[in-house]
């Protein structure tokens, strides 16, 4: 069965100009050629014009197309715009500040050889602007900077949800479950919310219980982590925002599925991480106590966000909407 892959990259700021060019170049250099690359610009006329000029020749051949987000501001609506315009039988998503390894799409395509598979995610590695991981930053919280975290399934494994910045879906998944929910995920530089892909994946498997979602850690991308995100204030803010997002997901799909993976992570992965940090502290290794403390602080921040988000949802202050029939 032929698998034509459209790649969607959502962009919003000219501050990431070089990152965007690098992301597109990494797609064009794939060992398995993408059918097309779609750059969806989130309500930024200057960036839209600049990218249209940059890829004018590629647009003529259909290799790279530049589109304006047709929905409300934010990542979810941008993705939905890309889905609606994509021609491939599989739609892959790549962050605008990441580059994919050469065989990224090849490993995605291999997963879809099984007709039961509706989504395949990959492994996202951090590229720290400072040149190295901060000694205090626990690997268990790499999701804070959009990367694969310690405790995430390894190898090729079935998962509840894939991570949105390095993921691929059958087009038919969007016909079945609609599009990504707006009001959950990121909106430019505002509060760093997330979880829209979690909500979508749960909605998909509810609509299609036999659907298989996989992670294949051979499908690797490298995600740039700017200096501001290497600092504890961002870490705490992002953890709090994750709690807010998880409250919205739980409201949408129920706490059972919405928090299924998080329970294992909180009761098994994080206590082991605290133990490793304290052991390293006893052994005199740098950052051990700080990593243990960061895990505790991150859990507290996420829990606080979840409580606040749950209260807001009950009062009707937190809203989001799903998009039905995102694909044409």
C-alpha positions as CSV (number, residue, x, y, z in Angstrom):
1,X,0.0,0.0,0.0
2,X,1.4,3.3,-1.1
3,X,2.1,5.9,1.7
4,X,2.4,9.5,0.4
5,X,3.4,11.8,3.3
6,X,2.6,15.4,3.6
7,X,4.6,17.3,6.2
8,X,3.0,20.2,8.1
9,X,5.2,22.8,9.9
10,X,3.3,25.5,11.8
11,X,5.1,28.8,12.2
12,X,4.3,32.1,13.8
13,X,7.3,34.4,14.3
14,X,10.2,35.8,12.2
15,X,12.4,35.3,15.2
16,X,12.7,31.7,14.2
17,X,13.5,32.4,10.5
18,X,16.7,30.4,10.4
19,X,15.0,27.5,12.4
20,X,12.2,27.4,9.9
21,X,14.6,27.2,6.9
22,X,16.5,24.4,8.7
23,X,13.3,22.5,9.4
24,X,12.2,22.7,5.8
25,X,15.7,21.7,4.6
26,X,15.7,18.6,6.8
27,X,12.4,17.5,5.2
28,X,13.7,18.1,1.7
29,X,16.7,15.9,2.5
30,X,14.8,12.9,3.7
31,X,15.7,9.4,2.4
32,X,12.0,8.9,1.7
33,X,10.8,11.9,-0.2
34,X,7.8,13.8,1.2
35,X,4.9,14.4,-1.1
36,X,4.9,18.1,0.0
37,X,5.8,20.4,2.8
38,X,3.1,22.8,4.1
39,X,4.2,25.9,6.0
40,X,1.2,27.2,7.9
41,X,1.7,30.8,9.1
42,X,-0.3,31.8,12.2
43,X,-1.7,35.3,11.6
44,X,1.6,37.0,10.7
45,X,1.3,38.8,7.4
46,X,5.0,39.8,7.3
47,X,6.2,36.2,7.8
48,X,3.6,34.9,5.3
49,X,5.0,37.3,2.6
50,X,8.6,36.5,3.4
51,X,8.1,32.7,3.3
52,X,6.0,33.0,0.1
53,X,8.9,34.8,-1.6
54,X,11.5,32.4,-0.1
55,X,9.8,29.3,-1.5
56,X,8.3,30.7,-4.7
57,X,10.0,28.2,-6.9
58,X,9.2,25.3,-4.7
59,X,5.5,26.4,-4.7
60,X,5.4,26.1,-8.5
61,X,6.3,22.5,-8.3
62,X,4.2,21.8,-5.2
63,X,7.2,20.7,-3.1
64,X,6.8,23.5,-0.5
65,X,3.5,25.5,-0.1
66,X,3.0,28.4,2.2
67,X,-0.5,28.9,3.7
68,X,-2.2,31.3,6.1
69,X,-3.9,29.8,9.2
70,X,-7.5,29.8,8.2
71,X,-8.8,29.4,11.8
72,X,-8.3,31.3,15.1
73,X,-4.8,32.1,16.3
74,X,-3.0,29.1,17.7
75,X,-1.2,25.8,17.0
76,X,-4.3,23.6,16.8
77,X,-6.0,25.7,14.2
78,X,-2.8,25.9,12.2
79,X,-2.5,22.1,12.2
80,X,-6.2,21.9,11.1
81,X,-5.4,24.3,8.2
82,X,-2.5,22.0,7.1
83,X,-4.7,18.9,7.4
84,X,-7.4,20.4,5.2
85,X,-4.8,21.4,2.5
86,X,-2.6,18.3,2.6
87,X,-2.8,15.8,-0.3
88,X,-1.0,12.9,1.4
89,X,-2.5,9.7,2.8
90,X,-0.4,10.3,5.9
91,X,0.2,13.7,7.5
92,X,3.3,14.3,9.6
93,X,3.9,17.2,11.9
94,X,7.3,18.8,12.6
95,X,8.0,21.7,15.0
96,X,9.3,24.9,13.4
97,X,12.4,24.9,15.7
98,X,13.4,21.3,15.0
99,X,15.3,19.3,12.3
100,X,14.5,15.8,11.3
101,X,17.1,13.0,10.8
102,X,17.4,11.7,7.3
103,X,15.3,8.5,7.9
104,X,12.6,10.2,9.9
105,X,9.8,9.8,7.3
106,X,11.0,6.3,6.3
107,X,10.5,5.0,9.8
108,X,7.1,6.7,9.9
109,X,6.1,5.0,6.6
110,X,7.1,1.6,7.9
111,X,4.7,1.9,10.8
112,X,1.8,2.5,8.4
113,X,2.4,-0.7,6.5
114,X,0.1,-2.2,9.2
115,X,-3.4,-1.1,8.3
116,X,-4.4,-1.1,12.0
117,X,-1.9,1.7,12.7
118,X,-3.4,5.2,12.6
119,X,-0.5,7.2,14.2
120,X,3.2,6.9,14.6
121,X,5.3,9.2,16.8
122,X,9.1,9.5,17.1
123,X,11.8,10.5,19.5
124,X,12.7,14.2,20.1
125,X,16.1,15.1,21.4
126,X,17.0,18.5,23.0
127,X,19.6,20.7,21.5
128,X,20.5,23.0,24.4
129,X,21.5,26.6,23.4
130,X,24.0,26.6,26.2
131,X,25.7,23.5,24.7
132,X,24.8,21.1,27.5
133,X,21.9,20.1,29.7
134,X,21.6,22.2,32.9
135,X,22.8,20.2,35.8
136,X,19.5,20.7,37.7
137,X,17.2,19.8,34.8
138,X,15.8,16.3,35.2
139,X,15.4,14.1,32.1
140,X,12.0,13.0,33.5
141,X,10.8,16.6,32.6
142,X,12.2,16.9,29.1
143,X,8.6,17.2,28.0
144,X,8.8,20.8,29.4
145,X,11.0,21.7,26.5
146,X,9.1,19.6,23.9
147,X,11.3,16.6,24.0
148,X,11.0,12.9,24.8
149,X,11.3,12.3,28.5
150,X,12.8,9.6,30.6
151,X,10.0,7.1,31.3
152,X,8.5,7.4,27.8
153,X,8.1,4.1,26.0
154,X,11.2,3.0,24.2
155,X,11.8,1.2,20.9
156,X,8.7,0.5,18.9
157,X,5.7,0.4,21.3
158,X,2.0,1.0,21.5
159,X,1.0,4.3,23.2
160,X,-2.0,6.2,24.3
161,X,-0.9,9.3,22.5
162,X,1.9,10.5,20.3
163,X,3.7,13.8,21.0
164,X,2.6,16.5,18.5
165,X,5.9,18.1,17.4
166,X,7.1,14.7,16.0
167,X,4.1,12.7,14.9
168,X,2.3,11.4,11.9
169,X,-1.3,10.3,11.3
170,X,-3.3,8.7,8.6
171,X,-5.5,11.2,6.9
172,X,-8.5,9.0,7.7
173,X,-7.9,9.6,11.4
174,X,-9.1,13.1,10.9
175,X,-12.1,12.0,8.9
176,X,-13.0,9.7,11.8
177,X,-12.3,12.0,14.8
178,X,-12.3,15.5,13.4
179,X,-9.4,17.9,13.9
180,X,-7.3,19.2,16.8
181,X,-9.2,21.0,19.6
182,X,-8.7,24.7,19.7
183,X,-8.4,26.3,23.1
184,X,-6.0,23.7,24.5
185,X,-2.7,24.1,22.8
186,X,-0.2,26.9,22.3
187,X,-1.0,30.4,21.0
188,X,2.3,31.9,20.0
189,X,4.2,33.3,22.9
190,X,1.3,33.2,25.4
191,X,1.1,30.7,28.3
192,X,2.8,27.5,27.1
193,X,-0.2,25.2,27.0
194,X,-0.3,21.8,25.3
195,X,-2.0,18.4,25.2
196,X,-4.0,19.0,22.1
197,X,-2.5,15.9,20.6
198,X,-3.3,13.9,23.7
199,X,-7.0,14.9,23.5
200,X,-7.1,14.1,19.8
201,X,-5.5,10.7,20.2
202,X,-8.0,9.7,22.9
203,X,-10.9,11.0,20.9
204,X,-9.6,8.9,17.9
205,X,-9.3,5.7,19.8
206,X,-12.8,6.2,21.3
207,X,-14.2,6.6,17.8
208,X,-12.1,3.8,16.4
209,X,-11.3,1.3,19.3
210,X,-9.2,-1.0,17.1
211,X,-6.9,1.9,16.1
212,X,-3.2,1.3,17.0
213,X,-1.0,4.3,17.9
214,X,2.7,3.7,18.0
215,X,6.0,5.3,19.0
216,X,9.1,4.4,17.0
217,X,12.2,6.0,18.6
218,X,14.2,5.5,15.4
219,X,12.2,8.5,13.9
220,X,14.4,11.1,15.5
221,X,14.2,14.9,15.4
222,X,16.5,17.4,17.2
223,X,14.6,20.2,18.9
224,X,16.3,23.5,19.8
225,X,16.0,24.7,23.4
226,X,16.6,28.4,23.7
227,X,18.4,29.7,26.8
228,X,15.2,31.1,28.4
229,X,13.7,27.6,28.5
230,X,16.8,26.3,30.3
231,X,15.9,28.3,33.4
232,X,13.8,27.3,36.3
233,X,11.1,30.0,35.9
234,X,10.1,28.6,32.5
235,X,10.3,25.1,33.9
236,X,7.8,26.0,36.6
237,X,5.5,28.0,34.3
238,X,5.4,25.2,31.7
239,X,4.6,22.6,34.4
240,X,1.8,24.7,35.7
241,X,0.5,25.2,32.1
242,X,0.6,21.4,31.6
243,X,-1.7,21.0,34.6
244,X,-4.1,23.5,33.2
245,X,-4.1,21.6,29.8
246,X,-4.6,18.2,31.5
247,X,-7.7,19.6,33.3
248,X,-9.2,20.5,29.9
249,X,-8.3,17.1,28.5
250,X,-9.9,15.4,31.5
251,X,-13.0,17.5,31.0
252,X,-13.2,16.5,27.3
253,X,-12.5,12.7,27.5
254,X,-12.8,11.9,31.2
255,X,-10.2,11.5,33.9
256,X,-9.9,7.8,33.3
257,X,-8.3,8.0,29.8
258,X,-7.2,11.6,30.2
259,X,-4.9,10.8,33.1
260,X,-4.1,7.1,32.5
261,X,-0.5,7.6,31.5
262,X,0.1,10.4,34.0
263,X,-0.7,8.1,36.9
264,X,2.1,5.7,36.0
265,X,4.4,8.5,35.3
266,X,3.7,10.2,38.7
267,X,3.7,7.0,40.8
268,X,6.7,5.2,39.2
269,X,8.8,7.3,37.0
270,X,9.1,10.4,39.1
271,X,9.8,8.7,42.5
272,X,12.6,6.8,40.7
273,X,14.0,10.1,39.4
274,X,13.9,11.7,42.9
275,X,15.8,8.6,44.2
276,X,18.5,8.9,41.5
277,X,18.9,12.6,42.2
278,X,19.3,12.0,46.0
279,X,21.7,9.1,45.3
280,X,23.8,11.4,43.1
281,X,23.8,14.0,45.8
282,X,25.1,11.5,48.3
283,X,27.8,10.4,45.8
284,X,28.9,14.0,45.3
285,X,27.7,14.2,41.7
286,X,26.8,17.7,40.5
287,X,23.1,18.6,40.3
288,X,21.7,15.6,42.1
289,X,19.9,17.4,44.9
290,X,18.7,20.1,42.5
291,X,17.3,17.5,40.1
292,X,15.4,15.8,42.9
293,X,14.1,19.2,44.0
294,X,13.1,20.2,40.5
295,X,11.0,17.0,40.1
296,X,9.2,17.8,43.4
297,X,8.6,21.4,42.3
298,X,7.5,20.3,38.8
299,X,4.9,17.9,40.3
300,X,3.6,20.6,42.6
301,X,3.3,23.2,39.8
302,X,1.5,20.7,37.5
303,X,-0.8,19.7,40.3
304,X,-1.6,23.4,41.1
305,X,-2.4,24.0,37.4
306,X,-4.6,21.0,37.3
307,X,-6.6,22.1,40.3
308,X,-6.9,25.7,38.9
309,X,-7.9,24.4,35.5
310,X,-10.5,22.0,37.0
311,X,-12.1,24.9,39.0
312,X,-12.1,27.1,35.9
313,X,-13.7,24.4,33.9
314,X,-16.5,23.8,36.4
315,X,-17.2,27.5,36.5
316,X,-17.3,27.6,32.7
317,X,-14.3,29.9,32.4
318,X,-12.2,27.5,30.5
319,X,-13.4,26.6,27.0
320,X,-12.2,24.8,23.9
321,X,-13.8,23.4,20.8
322,X,-13.2,20.5,18.5
323,X,-13.2,20.7,14.7
324,X,-15.2,18.1,12.9
325,X,-14.3,17.1,9.4
326,X,-10.9,18.9,9.3
327,X,-9.9,16.9,6.2
328,X,-11.8,17.6,3.0
